[in-house]
Amino acid sequence: MSELANDPPLVTRPEPALALVPPRPKPGFIEAVLWCVIFIATQMLGAIVAVTIAFTAYALTAPDPKTFVDEQLAGFGKSVDLKVEGDRPPIPFEFGQSLAWGMLAAQVVSLGLILLVLPRRIGPDWKRQIGVRRPHWLHVVLVLLLVPGFIIASDLIQTLFLTITGMKPPPALKALNGVFGQFPWPLTVLAVALGPGVVEEFWCRGFLGRGLCARNGVVVGVLLTSALFSAMHLDPAQLVVIATMGMYLHFVYLVTRSIWAPILLHAMNNGLAIFLALAVKLGNEQGDVEVPAIVHIAAFALMVFGSVALWTSRVVSEPISLLEEDGGTESSDIFVPPTEVNTRFGYATVSPAALMFTLVSFSVLVYLGYYFSR
């Protein structure tokens, strides 16, 4: 009789462990489009409710509510009439104030949507994943220095686009500048600058951009995010300039790894833009100012050198072990990845030349602004 085999049939060997593939971040492109529709609908609903409440309150205090409503709506129609050439009459005060309250309400309900959606679609640690952390002080300084160049460069892109296409900005956009001239300035800052800066960056760069970049690569993801960011503004006349601004805001977000950096640039751009629009209107009846070519050149130089300075000082991943061997300690301003990842974020060394030329370009631009505004 033959001997039994050394490896009996009843002995089983464990199956090799399968590597767990983490799910790709959300949203994908189709889901991102649907979320944009929901975002726009939420803003519109909040604005409509607020405008209705405010305008109704004005009407009820008028001696003749029906006549008041008819006059206000007729005045608003004339102020945004596309057939009217030249200067249009301003938006009636009461209706304009109602629109301003509506814009503020749109930002409030948008923030509520963000707080509702992001923890559920990204996860309980959504703040860590989208970089809700304090940016490095140097990045804050660079972003502030870039603000005037960002505004002037965006204005140049918009002017070139309108010249090439023959399109005109919507008349309501110019008319709204007068509305905020009489709106309380703290509420103007919230409705026009801080509110859009916070909600649009959290939604577009933090939420949509995170999923689109993870699924399509950084370049395609940034392009898709910027296209959706532009489409959300519902203004064909500003399609190119808003998309371009979105791409640069995404660049700032990626190099700083902090959502507050693009929020700062976005809010400062909006706030200074409305301030300059009001200042121009007060100082020039036509409301149009021709920017000299040398100012555009200085703004372009500021954007180039400032971008290089941001890139050379960008956030980089560093192994924790190396930092510990060098005697480094974890500081509160360095974002820490999950504990199971043996890395954390540090900062590259900024280019001294880029930093110096950024300061020089900013100084030249400020001087030119002062010189041509006298």
C-alpha positions in Angstrom: 0.0 0.0 0.0 1.3 3.4 -0.9 2.0 6.0 1.7 -0.3 9.0 2.2 0.8 12.2 0.6 2.5 14.7 2.9 -0.1 17.3 2.0 -3.5 15.8 2.8 -6.5 17.0 0.8 -8.2 18.4 3.8 -5.5 20.9 4.5 -6.4 24.3 3.0 -4.2 27.3 2.5 -5.4 30.8 3.1 -6.3 32.8 0.0 -4.0 35.8 -0.6 -5.4 39.0 0.8 -7.0 41.2 -1.9 -5.8 44.8 -1.9 -8.6 47.2 -1.1 -9.1 49.9 -3.7 -10.5 53.0 -2.1 -13.5 54.5 -4.0 -12.7 57.5 -6.2 -13.7 60.8 -4.8 -17.0 62.3 -5.8 -18.5 63.9 -7.8 -18.0 62.8 -11.3 -18.8 65.1 -14.2 -22.5 64.2 -14.6 -23.1 64.4 -10.9 -21.2 67.7 -10.8 -23.5 69.2 -13.5 -26.5 68.1 -11.5 -25.1 69.6 -8.3 -24.5 72.9 -10.2 -28.2 72.9 -11.3 -29.2 72.3 -7.6 -26.9 75.0 -6.5 -28.3 77.6 -8.9 -31.9 76.6 -8.1 -31.2 77.0 -4.4 -29.7 80.4 -4.9 -32.6 81.5 -7.1 -35.1 80.3 -4.6 -33.5 82.1 -1.7 -33.2 85.3 -3.8 -36.8 85.2 -5.0 -38.1 84.6 -1.5 -36.0 87.5 0.0 -36.9 89.9 -2.9 -40.6 89.1 -2.5 -40.5 89.7 1.2 -38.5 92.9 1.0 -40.5 94.3 -1.9 -43.8 93.4 -0.3 -42.7 95.3 2.9 -41.9 98.4 0.8 -45.2 98.1 -1.1 -47.3 97.8 2.1 -45.8 101.0 3.6 -46.6 103.0 0.4 -49.7 105.2 0.2 -50.9 103.3 -2.8 -49.4 99.8 -3.0 -50.7 99.0 -6.5 -49.4 102.3 -8.0 -46.1 101.8 -6.2 -45.6 98.3 -7.6 -46.4 99.4 -11.1 -44.0 102.3 -11.0 -41.2 100.2 -9.5 -41.5 97.4 -12.1 -41.8 99.9 -15.0 -38.7 101.7 -13.8 -36.8 98.5 -13.5 -37.8 97.5 -17.0 -36.5 100.8 -18.4 -33.2 100.4 -16.5 -32.5 97.0 -18.1 -34.1 97.5 -21.5 -31.7 96.3 -24.2 -33.3 98.6 -26.8 -32.3 101.7 -24.9 -29.1 103.3 -26.2 -26.7 105.2 -24.0 -27.3 105.7 -20.3 -30.3 104.1 -18.8 -32.2 105.3 -15.8 -31.1 103.8 -12.5 -33.0 100.9 -10.9 -35.7 102.3 -8.6 -34.4 102.6 -5.0 -36.9 100.3 -3.3 -36.8 97.6 -6.0 -33.0 97.8 -6.0 -32.8 97.4 -2.3 -35.0 94.3 -2.6 -32.6 92.9 -5.2 -29.7 93.5 -2.9 -31.4 91.7 0.0 -32.1 88.9 -2.5 -28.4 88.6 -3.4 -27.5 88.4 0.3 -30.1 85.7 0.9 -28.7 83.7 -2.1 -25.3 83.5 -0.3 -26.9 82.4 3.0 -28.9 79.6 1.5 -25.9 78.5 -0.6 -23.8 78.2 2.6 -26.6 76.1 4.1 -26.5 73.8 1.1 -22.7 73.4 1.4 -23.0 72.5 5.1 -25.6 70.0 4.2 -24.0 68.4 1.1 -20.3 68.3 1.7 -20.2 66.2 4.9 -22.4 63.6 3.2 -20.8 63.4 -0.2 -17.1 63.8 0.9 -17.2 62.3 4.4 -17.1 63.4 8.1 -13.6 64.6 7.7 -14.5 66.8 4.7 -12.8 69.8 6.2 -9.4 68.0 6.2 -10.0 66.6 2.7 -10.7 70.0 1.1 -8.0 71.9 3.0 -10.0 74.0 5.5 -6.8 75.1 7.2 -4.8 78.2 7.9 -2.6 79.1 4.9 1.1 79.9 5.3 1.7 83.6 6.0 3.8 84.0 2.9 0.9 82.6 0.7 -1.5 85.2 2.3 1.0 88.0 1.5 1.4 86.8 -2.1 -2.3 86.5 -2.6 -2.9 90.1 -1.3 -0.1 91.4 -3.6 -1.7 89.6 -6.6 -5.1 91.2 -6.1 -4.6 94.4 -8.3 -3.0 92.4 -11.0 -5.7 89.8 -10.9 -8.4 92.5 -11.3 -6.7 94.4 -14.1 -5.8 91.2 -16.0 -9.4 90.0 -15.7 -10.7 93.3 -17.0 -8.4 93.1 -20.0 -9.5 89.6 -20.8 -13.1 90.7 -20.6 -12.5 93.8 -22.8 -10.8 91.7 -25.5 -13.6 89.1 -25.4 -16.3 91.7 -25.8 -14.4 93.4 -28.6 -13.8 90.2 -30.5 -17.3 88.9 -30.1 -19.2 92.2 -30.3 -21.2 91.1 -27.2 -22.3 93.6 -24.6 -22.5 93.1 -20.8 -26.0 92.7 -19.5 -27.5 96.1 -18.6 -28.7 94.9 -15.2 -25.0 94.3 -14.2 -24.1 98.0 -14.6 -27.4 99.1 -13.1 -26.8 97.0 -9.9 -23.6 99.0 -9.2 -25.9 102.0 -8.3 -28.0 99.8 -6.1 -25.1 98.9 -3.8 -24.0 102.5 -3.7 -26.9 103.1 -1.3 -26.9 99.7 0.4 -25.3 99.4 3.9 -21.6 98.7 3.2 -21.3 95.8 5.6 -24.1 94.0 3.8 -22.6 94.9 0.5 -19.4 93.2 1.5 -21.3 90.1 2.6 -23.5 90.0 -0.5 -20.9 90.8 -3.2 -17.5 90.0 -1.8 -17.3 87.7 1.2 -20.4 85.6 0.5 -19.6 84.6 -3.1 -15.9 84.1 -2.2 -16.7 81.6 0.5 -19.6 79.7 -1.1 -18.3 79.5 -4.6 -14.8 78.4 -3.6 -16.1 75.8 -1.1 -18.5 74.5 -3.8 -16.4 74.7 -7.0 -12.8 74.3 -5.9 -13.4 72.3 -2.7 -16.3 70.0 -3.7 -16.6 69.8 -7.5 -12.9 70.3 -8.2 -11.9 67.6 -5.7 -13.9 64.9 -7.5 -13.2 66.1 -11.1 -9.5 66.4 -10.6 -9.3 63.0 -8.9 -11.2 61.3 -11.7 -9.9 63.1 -14.7 -6.4 64.4 -13.8 -5.5 67.8 -12.6 -5.4 69.6 -16.0 -8.7 68.2 -17.2 -10.3 68.5 -13.8 -9.4 72.2 -13.5 -10.7 72.9 -16.9 -14.0 71.1 -16.2 -14.4 72.8 -12.8 -13.7 76.2 -14.3 -16.2 75.6 -17.1 -18.9 74.8 -14.6 -17.8 77.7 -12.4 -18.3 80.0 -15.4 -21.6 78.4 -16.5 -23.0 78.8 -12.9 -22.9 82.6 -13.4 -25.4 82.4 -16.3 -23.8 85.2 -18.2 -22.5 84.5 -21.7 -20.8 87.9 -21.9 -18.5 86.9 -19.1 -18.1 83.2 -20.0 -14.3 83.4 -20.9 -13.2 85.8 -18.2 -14.9 83.9 -15.3 -13.5 80.5 -16.6 -10.0 82.1 -16.7 -10.4 83.5 -13.2 -11.6 80.0 -12.1 -8.5 78.4 -13.5 -6.2 80.8 -11.6 -8.2 80.4 -8.4 -7.7 76.7 -8.7 -4.0 77.2 -9.2 -3.9 79.1 -6.0 -5.8 76.4 -4.2 -3.6 73.6 -5.5 -0.3 75.3 -4.6 -1.4 76.5 -1.1 -3.5 73.4 -0.2 -5.8 75.8 1.7 -9.3 76.7 0.6 -8.9 80.0 2.4 -6.3 81.3 -0.1 -8.6 81.3 -3.2 -11.4 82.6 -0.9 -9.2 85.5 0.0 -8.3 86.3 -3.7 -12.0 85.8 -4.8 -13.4 88.0 -2.1 -10.8 90.8 -2.5 -11.4 90.8 -6.3 -15.2 91.1 -5.9 -15.0 93.7 -3.1 -12.4 95.9 -4.9 -14.3 95.5 -8.2 -17.5 96.9 -6.8 -15.7 99.6 -4.9 -13.9 100.7 -8.1 -17.1 100.6 -10.0 -18.8 102.9 -7.5 -15.8 105.2 -7.4 -15.7 105.5 -11.1 -19.4 106.2 -11.2 -19.0 109.0 -8.7 -16.0 110.5 -10.5 -17.0 110.0 -14.1 -20.6 110.4 -15.4 -19.9 108.0 -18.3 -18.6 105.3 -15.9 -15.9 104.2 -18.4 -12.2 104.6 -17.8 -9.5 103.7 -20.3 -6.7 101.8 -18.7 -3.3 102.7 -20.2 -1.3 99.9 -21.8 1.6 100.4 -19.3 -0.8 99.5 -16.5 -1.7 96.3 -18.2 2.0 95.5 -18.7 2.7 96.1 -15.0 -0.4 93.9 -14.0 0.9 91.1 -16.3 4.3 91.3 -14.8 2.8 91.1 -11.3 0.8 88.0 -12.2 3.8 86.2 -13.7 6.2 86.9 -10.9 3.6 86.4 -8.2 2.6 83.0 -9.7 6.2 81.9 -9.8 6.6 82.9 -6.2 3.5 80.9 -5.2 4.7 77.9 -7.2 8.2 77.9 -5.7 6.7 78.2 -2.2 4.1 75.6 -2.8 3.0 72.9 -0.3 4.9 69.6 -0.8 4.6 66.2 0.8 7.4 65.2 3.1 8.0 61.9 5.0 7.5 62.3 8.7 10.6 60.3 9.4 12.9 62.7 7.6 11.4 65.6 9.4 11.9 63.9 12.7 15.6 63.1 11.9 16.1 66.8 11.1 14.7 67.7 14.5 11.5 69.2 13.0 8.4 69.4 15.0 4.8 69.5 13.9 3.4 73.0 13.9 -0.2 74.1 13.9 0.0 75.7 10.4 1.0 72.4 8.6 -1.9 70.3 7.3 -1.5 66.7 8.5 -2.7 63.9 6.2 -4.5 60.8 7.7 -2.6 59.1 10.4 -2.1 55.9 8.3 -0.1 57.9 5.8 3.5 58.4 6.8 3.7 61.9 5.3 2.7 65.4 6.0 2.7 68.7 4.1 5.6 71.2 4.3 6.6 74.1 2.2 9.1 74.5 -0.6 11.6 77.4 -0.5 10.3 80.5 -2.3 12.4 81.9 -5.2 14.0 85.1 -3.8 14.1 86.6 -7.3 10.4 85.9 -7.9 9.5 87.4 -4.5 11.6 90.5 -5.2 10.1 91.1 -8.6 6.6 90.5 -7.2 7.2 93.3 -4.7 8.7 95.6 -7.4 5.8 94.9 -9.9 3.2 95.6 -7.1 4.9 98.8 -6.2 5.0 100.0 -9.8 1.3 99.1 -10.3 0.3 101.0 -7.2 2.4 104.0 -8.4 0.8 103.9 -11.9 -2.6 103.7 -10.3 -2.0 106.8 -8.2 -0.4 108.6 -11.2 -3.2 108.1 -13.6 -6.0 108.6 -11.1 -4.9 112.2 -10.3 
